[in-house]
Amino acid sequence: NEHEAAARRGVLATPGGDVVHDKRCRELVKALAEVLDAERRYVVDLELVVELYVRPLKERKDLAALLSAREQSDIFRNITALVDTSRELLARLHAAAGAAHPAGGMARVFTDMCAAMQKAFAVYAVNLQYGQEALKQARKRKDVTRFLADAHNDARCRRLHLEDFLVTPYQRLCRYNVHLDQLRKLATPGDAPGA
């Protein structure tokens, strides 16, 4: 199809397959794709932490005594709340990307979700140091090291350790302002209010 042919030639196209020729439009399509892709990858990583670490520790009887409730709370804190907030953000960003004024709409999504994101990230960020220390101490136990190694060997981890995943929300928070600034620069006067 035309979209695939354009992609092979290095020409940007909208999700609907329309080839983008205007420079500003090309920058906009590229920025929208970057924001959506980065947020999608981030959500996938958070979900992976829940799937490979949090859920098994809570649901599997053979792992029940591996980490105490306190250790689990210190290490994972409110990661499930982060997952929920990030899923909502991603869904709203996707909806805005398909609207008539996507840059302004996506910028507005960030602005509208700021309070919910701040709340979830604040709890997580404040406790990150405690979680890292709790994980460091727990790693001294062979059964914990074995559990972490088994999860780490899952191909979806991309050779990243749990520590790498746990710092991701903090790193992601720093990127939101960059995305918001980029979207605001590309928004046109007709875009959504507050963009």
MODELLER restraints for C-alpha pairs under 7 A, 6 or more apart:
rsr = mdl.restraints
at = mdl.atoms
rsr.add(forms.Gaussian(group=physical.xy_distance, feature=features.Distance(at['CA:2:A'], at['CA:17:A']), mean=6.82, stdev=0.5))
rsr.add(forms.Gaussian(group=physical.xy_distance, feature=features.Distance(at['CA:3:A'], at['CA:13:A']), mean=6.22, stdev=0.5))
rsr.add(forms.Gaussian(group=physical.xy_distance, feature=features.Distance(at['CA:3:A'], at['CA:17:A']), mean=4.59, stdev=0.5))
rsr.add(forms.Gaussian(group=physical.xy_distance, feature=features.Distance(at['CA:3:A'], at['CA:18:A']), mean=6.83, stdev=0.5))
rsr.add(forms.Gaussian(group=physical.xy_distance, feature=features.Distance(at['CA:3:A'], at['CA:19:A']), mean=6.96, stdev=0.5))
rsr.add(forms.Gaussian(group=physical.xy_distance, feature=features.Distance(at['CA:6:A'], at['CA:12:A']), mean=6.78, stdev=0.5))
rsr.add(forms.Gaussian(group=physical.xy_distance, feature=features.Distance(at['CA:6:A'], at['CA:19:A']), mean=6.89, stdev=0.5))
rsr.add(forms.Gaussian(group=physical.xy_distance, feature=features.Distance(at['CA:11:A'], at['CA:19:A']), mean=6.96, stdev=0.5))
rsr.add(forms.Gaussian(group=physical.xy_distance, feature=features.Distance(at['CA:12:A'], at['CA:19:A']), mean=6.11, stdev=0.5))
rsr.add(forms.Gaussian(group=physical.xy_distance, feature=features.Distance(at['CA:12:A'], at['CA:20:A']), mean=5.69, stdev=0.5))
rsr.add(forms.Gaussian(group=physical.xy_distance, feature=features.Distance(at['CA:12:A'], at['CA:26:A']), mean=6.38, stdev=0.5))
rsr.add(forms.Gaussian(group=physical.xy_distance, feature=features.Distance(at['CA:13:A'], at['CA:19:A']), mean=4.27, stdev=0.5))
rsr.add(forms.Gaussian(group=physical.xy_distance, feature=features.Distance(at['CA:13:A'], at['CA:20:A']), mean=5.31, stdev=0.5))
rsr.add(forms.Gaussian(group=physical.xy_distance, feature=features.Distance(at['CA:14:A'], at['CA:20:A']), mean=6.97, stdev=0.5))
rsr.add(forms.Gaussian(group=physical.xy_distance, feature=features.Distance(at['CA:14:A'], at['CA:29:A']), mean=6.50, stdev=0.5))
rsr.add(forms.Gaussian(group=physical.xy_distance, feature=features.Distance(at['CA:20:A'], at['CA:26:A']), mean=5.75, stdev=0.5))
rsr.add(forms.Gaussian(group=physical.xy_distance, feature=features.Distance(at['CA:28:A'], at['CA:186:A']), mean=6.09, stdev=0.5))
rsr.add(forms.Gaussian(group=physical.xy_distance, feature=features.Distance(at['CA:32:A'], at['CA:97:A']), mean=6.90, stdev=0.5))
rsr.add(forms.Gaussian(group=physical.xy_distance, feature=features.Distance(at['CA:35:A'], at['CA:179:A']), mean=6.55, stdev=0.5))
rsr.add(forms.Gaussian(group=physical.xy_distance, feature=features.Distance(at['CA:39:A'], at['CA:90:A']), mean=6.30, stdev=0.5))
rsr.add(forms.Gaussian(group=physical.xy_distance, feature=features.Distance(at['CA:40:A'], at['CA:90:A']), mean=6.73, stdev=0.5))
rsr.add(forms.Gaussian(group=physical.xy_distance, feature=features.Distance(at['CA:43:A'], at['CA:83:A']), mean=6.53, stdev=0.5))
rsr.add(forms.Gaussian(group=physical.xy_distance, feature=features.Distance(at['CA:43:A'], at['CA:86:A']), mean=6.20, stdev=0.5))
rsr.add(forms.Gaussian(group=physical.xy_distance, feature=features.Distance(at['CA:43:A'], at['CA:87:A']), mean=6.47, stdev=0.5))
rsr.add(forms.Gaussian(group=physical.xy_distance, feature=features.Distance(at['CA:45:A'], at['CA:165:A']), mean=6.91, stdev=0.5))
rsr.add(forms.Gaussian(group=physical.xy_distance, feature=features.Distance(at['CA:46:A'], at['CA:83:A']), mean=6.02, stdev=0.5))
rsr.add(forms.Gaussian(group=physical.xy_distance, feature=features.Distance(at['CA:47:A'], at['CA:83:A']), mean=6.59, stdev=0.5))
rsr.add(forms.Gaussian(group=physical.xy_distance, feature=features.Distance(at['CA:52:A'], at['CA:151:A']), mean=5.88, stdev=0.5))
rsr.add(forms.Gaussian(group=physical.xy_distance, feature=features.Distance(at['CA:57:A'], at['CA:63:A']), mean=5.47, stdev=0.5))
rsr.add(forms.Gaussian(group=physical.xy_distance, feature=features.Distance(at['CA:57:A'], at['CA:64:A']), mean=5.94, stdev=0.5))
rsr.add(forms.Gaussian(group=physical.xy_distance, feature=features.Distance(at['CA:58:A'], at['CA:64:A']), mean=6.54, stdev=0.5))
rsr.add(forms.Gaussian(group=physical.xy_distance, feature=features.Distance(at['CA:66:A'], at['CA:143:A']), mean=6.97, stdev=0.5))
rsr.add(forms.Gaussian(group=physical.xy_distance, feature=features.Distance(at['CA:66:A'], at['CA:144:A']), mean=6.32, stdev=0.5))
rsr.add(forms.Gaussian(group=physical.xy_distance, feature=features.Distance(at['CA:71:A'], at['CA:134:A']), mean=6.12, stdev=0.5))
rsr.add(forms.Gaussian(group=physical.xy_distance, feature=features.Distance(at['CA:74:A'], at['CA:130:A']), mean=6.03, stdev=0.5))
rsr.add(forms.Gaussian(group=physical.xy_distance, feature=features.Distance(at['CA:74:A'], at['CA:131:A']), mean=4.59, stdev=0.5))
rsr.add(forms.Gaussian(group=physical.xy_distance, feature=features.Distance(at['CA:74:A'], at['CA:134:A']), mean=6.48, stdev=0.5))
rsr.add(forms.Gaussian(group=physical.xy_distance, feature=features.Distance(at['CA:75:A'], at['CA:131:A']), mean=3.83, stdev=0.5))
rsr.add(forms.Gaussian(group=physical.xy_distance, feature=features.Distance(at['CA:75:A'], at['CA:132:A']), mean=6.56, stdev=0.5))
rsr.add(forms.Gaussian(group=physical.xy_distance, feature=features.Distance(at['CA:75:A'], at['CA:134:A']), mean=6.22, stdev=0.5))
rsr.add(forms.Gaussian(group=physical.xy_distance, feature=features.Distance(at['CA:75:A'], at['CA:135:A']), mean=6.17, stdev=0.5))
rsr.add(forms.Gaussian(group=physical.xy_distance, feature=features.Distance(at['CA:76:A'], at['CA:131:A']), mean=6.87, stdev=0.5))
rsr.add(forms.Gaussian(group=physical.xy_distance, feature=features.Distance(at['CA:77:A'], at['CA:124:A']), mean=6.29, stdev=0.5))
rsr.add(forms.Gaussian(group=physical.xy_distance, feature=features.Distance(at['CA:78:A'], at['CA:124:A']), mean=6.20, stdev=0.5))
rsr.add(forms.Gaussian(group=physical.xy_distance, feature=features.Distance(at['CA:81:A'], at['CA:120:A']), mean=6.39, stdev=0.5))
rsr.add(forms.Gaussian(group=physical.xy_distance, feature=features.Distance(at['CA:82:A'], at['CA:120:A']), mean=5.79, stdev=0.5))
rsr.add(forms.Gaussian(group=physical.xy_distance, feature=features.Distance(at['CA:85:A'], at['CA:117:A']), mean=6.54, stdev=0.5))
rsr.add(forms.Gaussian(group=physical.xy_distance, feature=features.Distance(at['CA:92:A'], at['CA:109:A']), mean=6.60, stdev=0.5))
rsr.add(forms.Gaussian(group=physical.xy_distance, feature=features.Distance(at['CA:93:A'], at['CA:106:A']), mean=5.49, stdev=0.5))
rsr.add(forms.Gaussian(group=physical.xy_distance, feature=features.Distance(at['CA:93:A'], at['CA:109:A']), mean=6.50, stdev=0.5))
rsr.add(forms.Gaussian(group=physical.xy_distance, feature=features.Distance(at['CA:96:A'], at['CA:102:A']), mean=5.43, stdev=0.5))
rsr.add(forms.Gaussian(group=physical.xy_distance, feature=features.Distance(at['CA:96:A'], at['CA:105:A']), mean=5.10, stdev=0.5))
rsr.add(forms.Gaussian(group=physical.xy_distance, feature=features.Distance(at['CA:96:A'], at['CA:106:A']), mean=5.35, stdev=0.5))
rsr.add(forms.Gaussian(group=physical.xy_distance, feature=features.Distance(at['CA:97:A'], at['CA:106:A']), mean=6.49, stdev=0.5))
rsr.add(forms.Gaussian(group=physical.xy_distance, feature=features.Distance(at['CA:101:A'], at['CA:191:A']), mean=5.07, stdev=0.5))
rsr.add(forms.Gaussian(group=physical.xy_distance, feature=features.Distance(at['CA:101:A'], at['CA:192:A']), mean=6.81, stdev=0.5))
rsr.add(forms.Gaussian(group=physical.xy_distance, feature=features.Distance(at['CA:103:A'], at['CA:183:A']), mean=5.07, stdev=0.5))
rsr.add(forms.Gaussian(group=physical.xy_distance, feature=features.Distance(at['CA:103:A'], at['CA:184:A']), mean=6.79, stdev=0.5))
rsr.add(forms.Gaussian(group=physical.xy_distance, feature=features.Distance(at['CA:103:A'], at['CA:186:A']), mean=6.31, stdev=0.5))
rsr.add(forms.Gaussian(group=physical.xy_distance, feature=features.Distance(at['CA:103:A'], at['CA:187:A']), mean=4.99, stdev=0.5))
rsr.add(forms.Gaussian(group=physical.xy_distance, feature=features.Distance(at['CA:104:A'], at['CA:183:A']), mean=6.76, stdev=0.5))
rsr.add(forms.Gaussian(group=physical.xy_distance, feature=features.Distance(at['CA:104:A'], at['CA:184:A']), mean=6.54, stdev=0.5))
rsr.add(forms.Gaussian(group=physical.xy_distance, feature=features.Distance(at['CA:104:A'], at['CA:187:A']), mean=5.13, stdev=0.5))
rsr.add(forms.Gaussian(group=physical.xy_distance, feature=features.Distance(at['CA:104:A'], at['CA:191:A']), mean=4.75, stdev=0.5))
rsr.add(forms.Gaussian(group=physical.xy_distance, feature=features.Distance(at['CA:104:A'], at['CA:192:A']), mean=4.86, stdev=0.5))
rsr.add(forms.Gaussian(group=physical.xy_distance, feature=features.Distance(at['CA:104:A'], at['CA:195:A']), mean=4.67, stdev=0.5))
rsr.add(forms.Gaussian(group=physical.xy_distance, feature=features.Distance(at['CA:105:A'], at['CA:191:A']), mean=6.89, stdev=0.5))
rsr.add(forms.Gaussian(group=physical.xy_distance, feature=features.Distance(at['CA:105:A'], at['CA:192:A']), mean=5.43, stdev=0.5))
rsr.add(forms.Gaussian(group=physical.xy_distance, feature=features.Distance(at['CA:107:A'], at['CA:180:A']), mean=5.58, stdev=0.5))
rsr.add(forms.Gaussian(group=physical.xy_distance, feature=features.Distance(at['CA:107:A'], at['CA:183:A']), mean=5.89, stdev=0.5))
rsr.add(forms.Gaussian(group=physical.xy_distance, feature=features.Distance(at['CA:107:A'], at['CA:184:A']), mean=6.41, stdev=0.5))
rsr.add(forms.Gaussian(group=physical.xy_distance, feature=features.Distance(at['CA:107:A'], at['CA:195:A']), mean=5.41, stdev=0.5))
rsr.add(forms.Gaussian(group=physical.xy_distance, feature=features.Distance(at['CA:108:A'], at['CA:192:A']), mean=6.91, stdev=0.5))
rsr.add(forms.Gaussian(group=physical.xy_distance, feature=features.Distance(at['CA:108:A'], at['CA:194:A']), mean=6.19, stdev=0.5))
rsr.add(forms.Gaussian(group=physical.xy_distance, feature=features.Distance(at['CA:108:A'], at['CA:195:A']), mean=5.72, stdev=0.5))
rsr.add(forms.Gaussian(group=physical.xy_distance, feature=features.Distance(at['CA:125:A'], at['CA:170:A']), mean=6.22, stdev=0.5))
rsr.add(forms.Gaussian(group=physical.xy_distance, feature=features.Distance(at['CA:138:A'], at['CA:144:A']), mean=6.39, stdev=0.5))
rsr.add(forms.Gaussian(group=physical.xy_distance, feature=features.Distance(at['CA:139:A'], at['CA:145:A']), mean=5.25, stdev=0.5))
rsr.add(forms.Gaussian(group=physical.xy_distance, feature=features.Distance(at['CA:152:A'], at['CA:159:A']), mean=6.66, stdev=0.5))
rsr.add(forms.Gaussian(group=physical.xy_distance, feature=features.Distance(at['CA:152:A'], at['CA:160:A']), mean=6.81, stdev=0.5))
rsr.add(forms.Gaussian(group=physical.xy_distance, feature=features.Distance(at['CA:152:A'], at['CA:161:A']), mean=5.89, stdev=0.5))
rsr.add(forms.Gaussian(group=physical.xy_distance, feature=features.Distance(at['CA:184:A'], at['CA:195:A']), mean=5.56, stdev=0.5))
rsr.add(forms.Gaussian(group=physical.xy_distance, feature=features.Distance(at['CA:187:A'], at['CA:195:A']), mean=6.82, stdev=0.5))
